[in-house]
Amino acid sequence: MMKLRILNMKEFLKTVNGCTGPVFIVDSDGRKENINKEYGIQVKLQAEYQRNRKILSLCLEVPTPADYLSIVNYYVGDC
């Protein structure tokens, strides 16, 4: 699991949607929800991002190693 602070939602979602496998958001109660190409969920994330002054903290679980590296590379470049 990785904890991220999203500062650029557009590029984050572009990276997520480019993944081949699932990308799960993990809630504080342990519930998982796939956000890869789940546009309804992504709209809600974007709204929360806007309400939080363009910052969103997320816990992600990315089971596919290549997808994991893709998200890490996005995050390193964004910070």
N, C-alpha and C positions, 0 to 999 in steps of 0.2 A: 504494500500500500504506500502511496505517496501523498503528501500534503502539499498543495500548491496554492499560491495567491495569484489569481488571474488579474492582470492589469490590461490586457488586450484581448477582449472577448472574441472579436472577429477572427483573429489569427488562431486563437485557441480552438475555436469550433472548426475552423478550416483544417487544423491538424487532426482533431478528433475524427472528423468525417473522412479523412484520408486513411484512417486505420482499417485494417482488414478484419480485425476481430472486435469483440465488445470492449467498451470502455465504461467501467462501472463507477458511478458516484456512490460512495459509502456514507450513509447517514450516521449520526451519532448513536443510533440504536442498532447499528449493524446492517440495516436494510440496504440492499444494492439495487441500483437502477441503471440500465444501459443507456448511454446518451449518444452512442455512435449512430448517426443518421436518424435520430429520434427528434424530429424537428419541433414537435409540440413541447417536449421537455426543454429543448434548447431555447425556445421563446421564453419560457419561464425563467431559465437561467439568465438570459439577457435582461429581463425585467428586474430581477434581483440585483444583478450587476449595476444597472442604472440607479436603483434605489440606494445602493451602498456606495454611491459616488465613484463608480467605475473601478471598484475593487471587489473581488469575490474569492473567498477562501473555500477550497474544495479538498476532499479526500477522494482519491481515485484508486481503483484497482484495475490494472491492465494486464490480463493474463498472457497475451501474445508478446514475446520478447521484442520483436521488431517494432511493434506498436508502442511498447514501453519506451524504447529508445527514441522513437520519433517524438513522443511527448516530452521526454527529458530534453532533447535537442531544442524543441520549441521553447521550453521554459528557460533554458540556459541563455538562449539568444534574446529572450524577452526581458530578462532582468537587468 
